[in-house]
Amino acid sequence: MAGRYDPAWFTTAGLPPRRGQDAAVKLFADLLGDVSLHFGAANGRPARIVHCALPDILITTCVDVRAVIRSERGMVPSDIILVRPVGGRIGLRQAGREIWLEERSAALVALGHPFELDATRAERFDFLRMAAPVAAHAEALHGRIAKPAPASDNRLMLLTHYAGAVLQGMIPLDSERHARLAGNHLRDLAGTLFGLDDPAQGALSPAVRLAAIRYQVDRDYARRDLSVESVARLHGVTGRYVQKLFAQEGTTFSRYLLERRLAAAHALLTSEEGPRARIATVALEAGFGDLSYFVRTFRTRYGAPPSHISKRERPK
């Protein structure tokens, strides 16, 4: 049974071209409101859209939706969209500005004003719809729409990894409280990225900072140079602060990293390739530099050495 906050999937596969376009138009009306879609040349591939609605925030990924999206009169004054092309680029026109967003960069669109998004040259694009942060007064917001944030900005990378984790089901959203927390974290990151957060609140909240650090570890656990110091430098904080964040959760940075590496090694060993994999190779791929330490910690965690993984744990 699907959960309340599970991602929803849409595809035009199997539909005649016209019916597929009509279905996509209807879905976009549900997601964004009063917009029109004008499709470019057909590329022969079905459109695919996945979206996840959290309290007051919507995460969406669109693949092969080659269309110009227009709003002629504006819709919800307090809502904004963060849009980001992945593979190709997107044209954005709003408030007298016209830009081309390059791959993996991002910009804000205000739903309260007419706009045009030209996605005919994008293989995929993502958007995040949310209420503008409370501190984003009309004048501040007007100065930031259609102003690109570069793909290299660490804040944008953290935001996209977090949103991607939600869409892939990597963050358990089994209650409204959890879903609301995830939505708040995404809004905080977007506000920080575009200068819409409240200056009086200072830097990212501890919860947002810890979530960002965890997902960096989840992504980079195999790097043998990953350490509390290297993570702290990337996030602009001290190693002591990183340790404090994990201590508040009843664990440590080292323990969290070790658990992530052990889980990755166990997954490798119990995969279809597991029986043929050398233990030393598995250890290296999971980020361990010391084979004896890997075997010892693996035995402690799973009750058996890596070489004795039960056949019943392997796929039949």
N, C-alpha and C positions, 0 to 999 in steps of 0.2 A: 504494500500500500504506500502510495506517495505521501511524503510528509508535507506539512503546511508550507515549508520554505524550501522545498526541493526545486531545482531548476526545471523549467518547462521547455520542451523542444518543439520546433516547428520546421517543416520542410515542404517545399513545393514538389518534391520527387513524386512522380506518378500522376501529376496533374497536368492537363493541357496548359500551354503557356499563358493564355488569357486568364484562366481560372486561378493559376498559380499567382499571377500578378494581383488579381483581385483579393486573394486570400492574404497576400503580404500587405496590401493597403489596409485591409481591415485590422490586421494585427498591429500595424504601426499606429493606427488610430487609437487602439487600446493602450499602447505603450506611451505615446507622445501627445495624443490629443488631435486637434484639428490640423492635420498636415496632409499634403498631397505628395504622391510619388510619381515621378516621370521616369520611366525605365529607358535605359540606353540599349545598345545593341545586345541581343541575346548571346550568351557565351556557351550555351549548351549544357551548363551545369545547374542543378537545382539550387535554389536559395535555401539557406539554413539559418535559423535564428534560435538562440537559446537565451532565456531570460530568467532572472530570479528576483522576486519581489520581497523585500524586507520592509519592516515598518518605516515608511517615509523615504525609502530609497529603492531604486530599480537598477539592476546590473544586466546589461544586454550585450551579446556578441552576435554580429551579423556576418555571414559568409556568403559571398556571391550575390549580394543585394545591390546590383548595379543600377542605381537610381539617383535622381536628384530629388531631395526631400525639401519641401517648402512649407513655410507657415506664412500666410499673407497678412495676418492681423495680430499675431501674438496670442498667447493663451494664459497660462498660470503665471501671474506676475512674480510670485516668490520663488519659482522653481528655476533651476539651472541644469544644464547638461554639460558634462565633461565628455568630449568626443575625441577618439584616438584611432587613426588608421593603422592597420597591421598588414603590410603587403600592399604597396601602392600608396596613394595619397588622396586627400580629401580637400575640396575647395569649400571655403566658409565665407559667407557674406552676411554681415549684420552691422547695424549702427554705423553705416557709411564706411565700413572697413571690409576689405576683401583680401583674403590670404589663402595660400595653399599649405595645408598641414602635411609635412613630410612623415614618412613611416615612423611610427612609434612615438611621435610627438603628440601633444594634446593641447586643446584649447577649450574655453568655456563658451557656451551659448546660453543666452537668457531667453527663457520661454515666454517672457512677457512682451517680447518685441518680435517683429517679423524677421525671418532668417531664411537662408538657403544653404543646404549642405549638398555638395556635388560628390557623390560616392561612386560615380561611374568608373573611376580609375582605381578603386580600392578592392582588392580581393577580399579583405575582411576589415571591418571596423567595429570598435567597441564604444558603448556610451554608458555613462552613469548619470541617471536622473536623480536629483535630490532637491530638497529645499535649501536655498542659500543659507549659509551660516548666519546666525542672528546679527553678528557684527558687520555683515556685508551690507552697508547702507547703499542706497541706490547710486550715489555718486561713485563710491568705491567699486561697485560691481560694474558700472558702465565703463570704468577705466581699464577693466581687466578682461572683458569679453573680446573674443577674436584676437587674443594675444597669446602666441604659442609658448608652451613650456617644452623645452628640448627633451629628446628621448634620453639624454645622458643624465638628467636630473635624478638624483637618488630618491627624492620624494615621490616622483612619478613612478619609478621602478617599484618602490614599496607599495604604492597604491595599486598598481596593476597586478602585482603578485598576490596581494590580499584579495582583490576582486576575483582573480582567477581561481584562488583557493576556494572561495565561496561557490563559484560555478562548478567546480570539480568535486564538490562535496567533501573537501578536506577539512572544513571547519564545521563541527557538529552544531546544527541549528535546531535543536530538539525542543526549544521553548521560545516563547515570545521574548523573554528576557535576553536569551543568547542572540536571537536575531536582531533585537534592538541594539545590543552592544556592538555587533558586527557593523550595523549600519552607522552607528555613531563613530566608530573607528574610521570608516571610509570617509565620512564627512569631515572628520578632523584632518585626515591626510590631505584631502582635496582643498580644504580651507588653508592649510599651511602651504601647500604648493602654490596657490594663486594669491596668497596674501589676504585671504578673506576671514582668517581667524581673528579672534579678539586679542589684541596686543596685551591686554591686561592678564590674559591667561598664560602668557609665556609660551614655552615649548610644548611639544607633544605631551599628552597625558601619559602617566606611567603604563596604563593598560595598552594604549596604542603603541608605545615604544616597545613594550615586551612582545606584543604580537608581531611587530615588524622584525624584531631580532629572532624570534622563533622561526619565522618563515624564511629568513636568510639562512639559518642553520639547517632547516629542512631542505633547502635548495642546495647548499654548499657543503653538506656534511662530509663529502668524500675528499674535500681539500685537506691535505695533511697540515697545512699551515694555518688552518682555522683555529682561532684562539679567542679567549675573552678580550685580549688586547686588540686584535685585529678587528673584531666586531665593534668594539667600543669606538675605535678610530673612525670606522665607516659611518657610524651613527652620531658622531660628534659628542660623545659622552665619555665618562671615565670607566675603566674596568671595574672599579668599586661600585659604580652606579649599576652596571649590568648585573653584577653579583647580587646587589640588593634587590633588583627586580625579580630575579629567580628565587631568592630567599623568601620573598613574600608569597611565592607559590609553593613553598615547602620543598624546594629542590635547589640545585646549583647549576650553573652553566655547564660545567664539565659533565655532570650526571645526565643532563638533558642531551648533550652532544653524544655521549657514550650510548645512551638508549637509542638514539636515532641511528647511529652506525650499526649497533647490534641488530636492530630491526631490519636494516637494509641487508646485512649479511645473511640473516635468517631467510629473508625473501629470496635471495639469490640461491641459497642452498636448497630450498624447497621448490624452486622453479623447475621447469622441464630440463634445463641445462644443469641443474644442481648436481646430479650424480656424476657428471663428467668434469665438473669444475674443480680445479686444484684449490685446496684450502688457502694457500698463500695468495692466490689470485683473488679469491673472494675477499680476503682480509684487506688487500690493497685497494680493491674497488670500493670497499665500504669506508675507506679512510684510515685504516689501521697501519701504522708503520712498524709495529712490533708484533711478530707472529705469536710469540708465547703469551703476551698480554692479551691478544685477541682470543686465543684458545681458552685462557683462564677466565676471562670475563664472560665469554660465551657460555662456558660450562655453568658458571654461577647463575646466569640469567635464564638459561633454558634447561638446565639439569642434565646436560649431556654435551660432550665435546662436538665440535662441528662435523667431525668425521663419522659420528654416530647418529646423525639425524635420522629419525625413523622413516622407513619407506612409506608408512601410512600418511606422513605429512606431505609427501610429494604428489603432484597431480597424477591421476590414474591415466 
